[in-house]
Structures are given as C-alpha cells and as structure tokens.
Amino acid sequence: MVTKKKGQTVDHYHETSKHHHPHGYAAGPGYTDWENQPDSFRTYHPVTRVALPLMADGMPTGYEQLFVPGSVQSLPLDRHGLGGLLELSLAISAWKEYLGERWSLRCHPASGNLHPMEGYLVVPTLAGLAGGIYHYNAMEHCLERRFIPADGAAWDRCFAPGEFFLGLSMIPWRVTWRYGVRSWRYCNLDAGHALAAVGYAAAALGWRARLLSYVADGCLENLLGLRAPAFDAMGRGMGEAEREEPVMLVGIACLPQEEKWQVEPLVQLAKQGSWQGYPNRLTPGEWRSWPLLEEAIRKSRKPATLRYARERPAGPPLLMRGESPLASRLIRQRRSGQSYDGRATLGREGFLRIMDRALVRNRVVPWDLLPWRAQVHMLVLVHRCEGIASGVYLLTRDGEGLQRFRQQSNPVFSWSIPAGTPDSIPLYTLLVGDCRKLAASSACHQEMAADGVFTVAMVVDMKGALQQGGWNYRALHWEAGVLGQMLYLEAEAEGLNGTGIGCFFDDLLTERLGLLGQGWQVIYQFTVGRALVDNRLTTLPAYTLPVD
Ligand SMILES: Cc1cc2nc3c(=O)[nH]c(=O)nc-3n(C[C@H](O)[C@H](O)[C@H](O)COP(=O)(O)O)c2cc1C
C-alpha cells in the first residue's frame, strides 16, 4: 500500500523501478512498439518563427578557459548570443546515417537517444528579438514565439540588464514509451545532462547560468505556458498532444553584476498577454501513462522553497591541462561509445584531473549551476589508469558524505590514499583488485563497463535526501546527470570517450561491497575509455543550410 508519508512514495517508486540481479528487470512495455515511436522534436503551429544564427564555429573560447572565471570575454545578449547558447546546448550536434536510416544526435546525451527535454527562452526585448517567451525548435534551430506580453514595457522592466531565463520542461512519454517504469529516472538524469550542457555553453560565451531551484513547479508551468490556456486549447483537430512537465528554470546573466532574477513578476505578467500556437502530436497511436510513474511525478513535484545562500568556499585551485581544444568543438564532438577498447589506458594525471573536476567549487562550471551541497558521491572502479592500482575507490564530494561512509562502511576497506593524490582530492582506496567482472555484471552485463579505463557508480544517501521532500529525488538525479555531462566532456578532453549507463542492477554493487542496507543507493553509472569507432556509420553535419 502507498502511504501518504512525506517522500515515501518516491522511495517506493525507486524500489519498484529497480533492476534486480540476475533477472528481475523493472516493468517495461514488454516490446518496442516502433510504429508508435514519439517524435523527438516538438514544434508549435501557428507561430512566428525567428531563425537563429549558427555561430559556434567562430567561437575562440578554449575548453580550459571555461574553468577560469572571468577569462572569457562576454558576448552581448542578442539573437546571435542566444543562437550560440542553444547551438552548444540543446541543438543537434550531428546526424548519423546507416543503410538509408538517419538519426540526429544532440550536444547533450539522452537515454536511448529519446530526448525528453524541451527548452523555452523567457527574454526581454533585445536587438533583433521581441520580448516574450519562445520555444526552442532544435530541428530547425529557430525560436517559436509562444507568448506576447500585453504590456511590453512592463515585461521588459522585470529583467535586470543582461539577464534572462531558460526554462526546461520534459515529455516523459518519449522515454516511457520504450523503458516503462524506470523512465522517470532516465528523464531526470537527462534533465541534469541538459542543465549542464546549458551551463557549459553559457561559460563558453562568457555568461553565467544558475539553476533557480526555489521556483515551484506550478509557477514554472504557468510561466512556460504548459497548461491552460495554451495547452488546453491545443487538441482541436489534432488529438490530444502529449503532456509536458515543468522541470527547472535557469537564470542566465551576461554581465558581471549581482544576479537578481525576479521570477514572480514575470509569472504575473504571463497571465496578461496572448499565447500562440498549439503543440504537435508526437505519437501516431495511443499514448498511455503508467500509474506508478504518474504517482512519482506527482509526489516529486516541487513547492516553492527558500533560496540557497549562493557563495561557497572557492575551493582549492583546479588541476589544469596545458593544452586546450576549442570548447565549441569539444562540446559538439561529444559522443557515447557503444563498445570500448579493453586495452586502452589513461595516465594518472589525466585520471586525477577528472576526479578534481568532480569537486564543487564556487563560480566554476558546472558546479556553479547547482545551489545545494554535493549529494552524489562516486564509487570509482579503476581498470587501467597508470599509477593507480586496479580496484574500487571512493571520491566523496562533500565532507558529510565521507563521515557517513566511514562510520558505516565495510571494515575490510583500506581507506588509504593513492600515492601522488593531491590533498585537495578526497579519493580513498577501498579495495584493490581486478573489478572488471563486477563492473560489467553490475551494468546489466554491458561489457563497456569492464572495457573502459574506469567506471563510476554514483551513490547517494537516498533516505537522508528524501527527508527534504520528494522533489529532492529529482534533484539527486539532476546532480548525477550534471556529473555525467562533466565526465563526457572531460573524457573528450583527455582524448577518450564516455557513456552514461542507466541500465544497471541497482543493488549488485552495494551488495558486493558490503554496503547494502546502509541507505546508499546507486542512481547512475558511467564508463570512460577509448570507444571503438563503428565505420559503417556516416556522420553528417548538424544543420546543412545556412539559417542566417
Ligand atoms: C541517462 C542515460 C542513460 C544511458 N544509459 C545507457 C546504457 O545503459 N547503455 C548504453 O549503451 N548507452 C546508454 N546511454 C547512452 C545513450 O544511448 C546515448 O546518449 C544516446 O544514444 C545518444 O547518443 P550520444 O550520447 O552519442 O549523443 C545513456 C545515456 C544517458 C544520458
């Protein structure tokens, strides 16, 4: 029976959506209904469309510059800047072709390439763009004008100079269609990846992005026009369009000033104006909801909460790379490996740099996006990193996590510090030995987890986290998604690749490490290594026709 206790039903969802070793997979549709695959591009009709320029090719920012606050000269906030922000975050990054089949990839990954996320800009009047709310059409790299304020001057006054908002929503059905009950987890991991993609893109433009986590879902839903009257009226003649859930609001600032981001006045003004266009229907046939998933969505909806205090300790200096590829190239070349070269290695310096980038620092991307303390820790299964013995390690991303781990952990853990690890990186050896088999079997027998140079299992204190409220379930997955995006880009910067692993046996690793029953839950896995290239596939450019 589902009780009404705070957070409990989300906990129940987590338990019920687990894959259990050896053969208990979470409930799914049982088959893949290809005929009914939802379109991964939403569009609105009829609306005014505004073409966005493609400008990432000319962007001079080096990837390493993203981590040095103030080192990138800010681009002005105009249609060009917005085009660059979206081109490096939510846009298509390439098309793949095989035997006449074509599919697109984007700067941010998504479980099964199903892409549940949608993006909306909330902007004042800018050079070349009227003030209002726009849906981002990733297929055509253009904006679709959804909301025209009744009083444009009052609308513009709500924005501090150089500030605007990017709202993210999601269409869970795109993922539920294929993955059933577990899809709500995937959607939230995907949301974290998308958020991080926005953060990195903003940094490449010399802008700053922050998750405004205090905003309630109801408020965001109204601001983005995801309900009445915009969505209610949509069905006419087209059948009911698939529902979109509010996810998060990101504040973006282009000038070095104190950030204001006043949301409430905009929400009020969004009630006085006109909403344009109806969303397309994504699925040819029936779309259905899963009761357990619907319950999880309801129970993890976010009320308004207090703003977190923003400033955090600066943290130790970052370990930097001597050479830096262009940020715009690295962001767009990111790909998930499908299989990995089981002989590839990573040097110790490269390994430690990646661990270092996982640590929260004030005003350093991507951790400046999230206002809360780190809640996600990393169990690192090292396979082939030079100078680091094969084995299981723990990177604690917050002091409290370390304390809790040490109090409750397995007495056989060594807790030694790998030689040559800087004091600033809280990396501990737990067990030494070959853990490739463990990595692969934990990842539902996906060999990539054994063939990578290392594999990460992201662990959280689920019970403790849910005491804050059911909505924190989503926040945990967003943080894990941000961590995943960081690993993808860092792997590319080391000349390697990464793959997010959402399909894993939930309790296998914690059980084998003697951690089961202590409240630790794995919520995401990730492998880093040298991907084997599939030469049968042809790669085509993202947008072939110039749009500006
Ligand atoms: C949350 C999440 C879970 C994923 N899980 C798996 C997985 O279990 N196995 C796998 O081979 N790929 C997995 N992937 C990789 C996706 O299949 C991949 O991102 C998608 O096909 C798009 O390709 P791209 O990353 O190259 O853009 C996952 C990606 C994400 C973001």
The ligand as an ORCA input file, in Angstrom:
! r2SCAN-3c Opt
* xyz 0 1
  C      20.742      8.776    -18.562
  C      21.412      7.985    -19.642
  C      21.450      6.612    -19.575
  C      22.092      5.877    -20.579
  N      22.183      4.514    -20.465
  C      22.855      3.802    -21.393
  C      23.050      2.403    -21.220
  O      22.644      1.808    -20.218
  N      23.714      1.737    -22.228
  C      24.198      2.366    -23.344
  O      24.779      1.715    -24.215
  N      24.048      3.718    -23.510
  C      23.404      4.433    -22.551
  N      23.284      5.807    -22.682
  C      23.837      6.486    -23.869
  C      22.728      6.874    -24.849
  O      22.276      5.736    -25.532
  C      23.243      7.951    -25.807
  O      23.436      9.127    -25.066
  C      22.269      8.236    -26.925
  O      22.187      7.148    -27.798
  C      22.681      9.457    -27.725
  O      23.979      9.319    -28.249
  P      25.116     10.388    -27.936
  O      25.366     10.355    -26.456
  O      26.299      9.933    -28.733
  O      24.613     11.733    -28.355
  C      22.671      6.542    -21.692
  C      22.623      7.939    -21.741
  C      22.020      8.652    -20.733
  C      22.019     10.153    -20.794
*
